[in-house]
Each structure stands twice: as C-alpha cells, then as structure tokens.
Amino acid sequence: MRYAEWEAIFRLNWAQLWPRLGEASALRERHFGARVSLCVIINAKSGLCSEDCAFCSQAAASRAGAPRYPLLGRDELVAAAQQAAAAGAARFSLVTSGRGIISPQEQKAILKAVAAIRRATPIQVCASLGIVGQEFLSDLKAAGVYRYHHNLETAPSFFPRICSTHTFAERVATIEAAKEAGLTVCAGGILGLGESVAQRWELAQSLKELEVEAIPLNFLHPLPGTGLEARPLLSPLEALKIIVAFRLFFPDRSLIICGGRQVTLRSLAPLVFAAGADALMTGDYLTTKGRLPEDDRQVLKDLDLKLAGKE
C-alpha cells in the first residue's frame, strides 16, 4: 500500500467505504478464517506513575482519580487468569503502571505469578510491564510469557506532544529487546490523540519496520483530569476507516480492537470485523469499564463468527 491509497481511505464517505470494508473483511477471512480471539487484561499495579503520558489517567499529573495500589498478589492474579480462561479468552495479560518494572522484588513476584498461572490454566500469558531490560524479558520468556505488549502509542513525530518523560526510541528499544529475548510482540497505538492521517501512516510504518506480530488499536477515551480531557472522541466512521487502513496495510497481522471501542464505535461496533479486526480486548480496561465477555461472545455468535481456541 502506498501513502496515496492510505490517505484516500480517510476521505471516503459511508457509501464509498463499503468496497474497502469488503476488501478488509476478505483479508481477515483469508488469514484468520471465521475465528476471533479474545484478550483479557488485569491492572496488576495501578497508579503512582512517574510518566506524563497525556492520555493516561495514571500519569503523574493526572487528576482523574485512578486507583492506586501495589502489585497484586499471586493468588489474585491466578484467580483472574482462571476467570479469563473460563470466559473464553485466549490470552491474559499482566499490566503494571509506571515507567517499567525494575525492582528485583517485583520482577521476582511477577515471574512467580506467571509460572503459577501457567500451572493453573492453559491460557497464554502476556505481559505489559513498561520499559524493561533484556535480562528480565528473557526471564519472562523462561517463566512462560508468550507475548510482550508495549505500544508505540503514536507516530515518532507526534510522540513528544504526548510524552516528555521518555522517548519514542526507548519504546522501540524495548520492543527490539523483547524480540531478541524470543518473545512475540504486541504493539500498536492510541488513535484520536490529535495526530494527522500522515502520522497514522508514520505509526504504521514504524510497526512494519519492527515486524510485530499483533497490533492493538485503541481509540482515545478522553477522561476528565487527564492531559487530553478536552479532545473530542473520534467519530465511529473515522474509527472504522482506521481499522480498514491498518488491515489493508497489515494483511496477515492480528488486529486487536482495545480501549475506547465502546464509546467511540457505539452502534457500529460489530462492523469492526467487516473492517478487518480478528481479535478483541474484552472485560474491563485498566481504569475504565469494558464489555462483558458474554456480550462479546453473543456478538460473535450473531455474526456467525467462531471463538478462537488457545493458539
């Protein structure tokens, strides 16, 4: 795909978009069939973050009132993983606030929790622990982590407007270290931060260069008290165009529709599959409520799509 084709997608009206939806849906069918996988995350450590990401309710300067608590205990994390597996999720991710888990005590606790989850359930375990070193990433792999999640968030040219406490290059380096450690990588971004269509293309190019296996697409849910509280929601149609554009650019990569999908897509939410999505984050997000897994499973049933088993 060339940039001219990418840019043209965002100028289509509703009627003109239908043929591109057909192309995107055909690509999803070709590479993923009628299977859709579900992901569940847990906010394993919340708040008290040193970083200033403008979209985040857990950022240092946020007034959003996000919960604050230390790393959850092993039993609680195992129970959450078992619940996710029972709900039909293929993947369960441990997510922590902060720049990165660097405390030896916390690293040891996470490794033990991963091992315990692997013993208790067949669910694939993922981790989103911020900017960390390759040694710990290798330890995560050895403990049984399947995939490391680390979003680029936005285009390199737009990143300084979103965060000043760490750099885009540091995020890239973490992804490269995860791949070097033998982990598959889930990396995408948040759309609707104020970026241009060209900067969405720039983000896609960065993800292509990194050869990530899965791409989570989030849509900004501007929460009061965050740096982007005044940003408007993307329109449902714009969100669908984003999914189409990413599917056409990444024909065989998993596209996971994540945070902000309810408030952004509203009544058009089931069309994410026509737009090319093959996976959903279900259940609650980090600091906001999500959809119940049973509701997402019913949508799949209504569309004659199948819940993917454990990969």
C-alpha positions in Angstrom: 0.0 0.0 0.0 1.3 3.5 -0.9 0.5 6.6 1.1 -1.9 7.9 -1.5 -4.1 4.9 -1.1 -3.9 5.1 2.7 -4.8 8.8 2.7 -7.7 8.2 0.3 -9.4 5.8 2.7 -9.9 8.7 5.2 -11.7 10.8 2.5 -14.3 8.2 1.7 -17.9 8.8 2.6 -20.1 6.0 4.0 -21.2 4.6 0.7 -17.7 4.7 -0.8 -16.3 2.9 2.2 -18.2 -0.3 1.7 -16.0 -1.8 -1.1 -12.9 -1.2 1.1 -14.7 -2.9 4.0 -15.2 -5.9 1.7 -11.5 -6.0 0.9 -10.6 -5.8 4.6 -13.1 -8.5 5.5 -11.8 -10.8 2.8 -8.2 -10.4 4.1 -9.3 -11.2 7.6 -11.1 -14.3 6.3 -8.1 -15.3 4.3 -5.6 -15.2 7.1 -7.8 -15.9 10.2 -10.9 -17.6 8.8 -14.1 -17.1 10.9 -12.1 -17.1 14.1 -12.0 -14.2 16.5 -9.8 -14.3 19.7 -10.4 -12.6 22.9 -7.8 -11.0 25.2 -8.3 -10.1 28.9 -6.0 -7.8 30.9 -5.6 -7.1 34.6 -4.4 -3.9 36.1 -1.8 -5.7 38.3 -0.3 -2.5 39.7 -2.2 0.8 39.4 -1.3 4.5 39.7 1.7 6.2 41.2 3.3 6.5 37.8 6.3 8.8 37.2 5.5 9.4 33.5 3.5 12.2 31.9 1.6 10.5 29.1 -1.1 12.9 28.3 -3.8 10.3 27.6 -3.3 8.3 30.8 -5.4 8.6 34.0 -2.5 7.0 35.9 0.1 9.7 34.8 2.0 11.7 37.4 0.0 14.9 36.9 -3.4 13.2 36.3 -6.4 14.4 38.3 -8.6 11.6 37.1 -8.6 9.7 40.4 -7.3 6.4 39.1 -7.0 3.7 41.7 -3.6 3.4 43.4 -2.3 0.0 44.7 0.9 -2.0 44.7 1.4 -5.2 42.7 -1.4 -7.7 43.3 -0.6 -11.0 45.0 0.0 -14.2 43.2 -3.3 -15.9 44.2 -5.3 -12.9 43.0 -3.6 -12.9 39.6 -4.0 -16.7 39.2 -7.7 -16.4 40.0 -8.1 -13.6 37.4 -6.4 -15.7 34.8 -8.6 -18.7 35.5 -11.7 -16.4 35.2 -10.4 -15.1 31.9 -9.9 -18.7 30.6 -13.4 -19.7 31.7 -14.8 -16.6 29.8 -13.2 -17.9 26.5 -10.2 -15.7 26.4 -7.1 -17.0 24.5 -4.7 -14.6 26.2 -4.4 -13.0 29.6 -2.0 -10.0 30.2 -0.5 -8.7 33.4 -0.3 -4.9 33.1 1.5 -2.6 35.5 1.7 1.1 35.8 5.0 3.1 35.9 7.9 3.6 33.6 8.9 -0.1 34.0 9.2 -2.9 36.4 12.8 -2.7 37.5 12.5 -3.6 41.2 14.1 -7.0 41.8 11.4 -7.9 44.3 8.6 -7.0 41.8 10.3 -8.8 39.0 10.6 -12.0 41.1 6.9 -11.7 42.2 5.8 -11.4 38.5 7.9 -14.3 37.4 6.4 -16.5 40.2 2.9 -15.3 39.2 3.5 -16.2 35.6 4.7 -19.7 36.5 1.7 -20.2 38.8 -0.7 -19.1 36.1 0.9 -21.5 33.6 0.4 -24.3 36.0 -3.2 -23.4 36.8 -4.6 -22.7 33.3 -3.7 -23.3 29.7 -4.3 -19.6 28.8 -1.5 -17.8 27.1 0.2 -15.3 29.4 1.2 -11.9 28.1 2.9 -9.0 30.0 2.9 -5.3 29.7 5.4 -4.1 32.2 6.8 -0.9 30.6 10.4 -0.2 29.6 12.5 -3.1 30.9 15.8 -4.7 30.1 16.5 -7.8 28.0 17.6 -9.9 31.0 14.2 -9.6 32.6 12.5 -10.1 29.2 14.5 -13.4 28.9 13.4 -14.4 32.4 9.7 -13.7 31.4 10.1 -15.9 28.4 11.6 -18.7 30.5 8.8 -18.3 33.0 6.2 -18.9 30.3 5.2 -15.5 29.0 4.1 -15.8 25.4 3.8 -12.2 24.3 5.2 -8.8 25.4 2.9 -5.8 24.9 4.5 -2.4 24.5 2.6 0.2 22.5 4.4 2.8 20.4 1.4 5.0 21.3 1.7 7.3 18.2 3.9 8.4 15.4 7.5 9.3 16.3 6.9 12.9 15.0 3.9 13.3 17.3 5.2 11.4 20.4 6.9 14.5 22.0 3.5 16.1 22.2 2.1 13.2 24.1 5.0 12.3 26.5 8.2 14.0 27.6 9.4 11.7 30.4 10.7 9.0 28.0 11.3 8.9 24.3 9.9 7.0 21.3 13.3 5.5 20.8 13.2 3.9 24.3 9.9 2.3 23.4 11.4 0.9 20.1 14.4 -0.4 22.0 12.1 -2.3 24.5 10.3 -3.9 21.6 13.6 -4.9 19.9 14.8 -6.3 23.2 11.6 -8.4 23.7 12.0 -9.9 20.2 15.7 -10.6 20.9 14.5 -12.5 24.1 12.4 -14.7 21.9 9.0 -13.2 22.8 6.3 -12.4 20.3 5.4 -8.7 20.5 2.0 -6.9 20.6 2.5 -3.2 19.8 0.2 -0.6 18.4 -1.1 2.7 19.5 -3.9 5.1 20.5 -5.7 6.9 17.7 -7.5 10.2 18.2 -4.8 11.9 20.2 -4.8 14.8 17.6 -2.5 13.1 15.1 -2.8 13.6 11.4 -3.6 11.0 8.8 0.0 11.2 7.7 1.1 10.5 11.3 -1.1 7.4 11.4 0.8 6.2 8.4 4.0 7.0 10.1 2.9 4.8 13.1 2.0 2.0 10.7 5.5 2.3 9.0 7.2 2.1 12.4 5.2 -1.0 13.3 6.0 -2.6 10.0 9.8 -2.0 10.5 9.6 -3.7 13.9 7.8 -6.7 12.4 5.4 -7.0 15.4 3.1 -10.0 15.5 -0.1 -8.3 16.8 -1.3 -4.7 16.6 -3.7 -3.4 19.2 -5.7 -0.4 18.1 -7.0 1.8 20.9 -9.2 4.9 20.5 -8.8 7.8 22.9 -11.4 7.9 25.7 -10.7 11.4 27.0 -11.1 11.2 30.7 -11.6 14.3 32.9 -8.4 15.1 34.7 -6.1 13.8 32.0 -4.0 16.0 29.7 -6.2 15.2 26.8 -9.5 15.6 28.6 -10.7 18.3 26.0 -10.0 16.1 23.0 -13.2 15.0 21.2 -13.9 11.4 20.5 -13.3 10.1 17.0 -16.4 9.5 15.0 -17.5 5.9 14.6 -16.9 6.2 10.9 -13.3 7.5 11.4 -12.6 4.6 13.7 -13.7 2.1 11.1 -11.6 3.8 8.5 -8.6 3.4 10.8 -9.2 -0.3 11.2 -9.6 -0.7 7.4 -6.4 1.2 6.7 -4.4 -1.0 9.2 -5.9 -4.2 7.9 -5.1 -3.3 4.3 -1.6 -2.3 5.3 -1.1 -5.4 7.5 -2.9 -8.2 5.7 -1.7 -11.1 7.9 -1.1 -9.4 11.3 -3.5 -9.7 14.2 -5.5 -6.6 14.7 -6.9 -6.3 18.2 -9.6 -3.7 19.0 -9.0 -2.5 22.5 -9.6 0.5 24.7 -12.2 3.1 23.8 -14.1 0.9 21.4 -17.5 1.2 23.1 -17.5 5.0 23.5 -16.1 5.5 20.0 -17.7 3.0 17.8 -21.1 2.9 19.6 -23.7 1.2 17.4 -21.2 0.5 14.6 -19.1 -1.7 16.9 -20.0 -5.0 15.2 -18.6 -3.7 12.0 -15.0 -3.9 13.3 -14.9 -7.4 11.9 -16.0 -6.2 8.5 -13.3 -3.7 8.8 -10.7 -6.4 9.3 -10.3 -7.0 13.1 -9.7 -10.5 14.2 -9.4 -10.0 17.9 -11.0 -8.0 20.8 -9.9 -7.0 24.2 -12.9 -8.0 26.4 -13.7 -7.2 30.0 -12.5 -4.2 31.8 -9.6 -2.0 30.7 -7.0 -0.5 33.1 -9.1 2.2 34.7 -12.4 2.1 32.8 -15.1 -0.4 32.4 -15.3 -2.6 29.3 -17.8 -5.0 27.8 -18.7 -8.3 29.5 -17.1 -11.3 27.7 -20.6 -12.9 27.4 -21.8 -9.9 25.5 -18.8 -10.1 23.1 -19.4 -13.8 22.6 -23.0 -13.1 21.7 -21.9 -10.7 19.1 -19.6 -13.3 17.5 -22.5 -15.8 17.6 -24.9 -13.4 15.9 -22.3 -12.7 13.2 -21.6 -16.5 12.7 -18.0 -16.0 13.8 -16.2 -18.5 15.9 -14.4 -18.0 19.2 -10.7 -18.9 18.6 -9.3 -21.5 20.8 -5.9 -21.3 22.5 -3.3 -20.6 19.9 
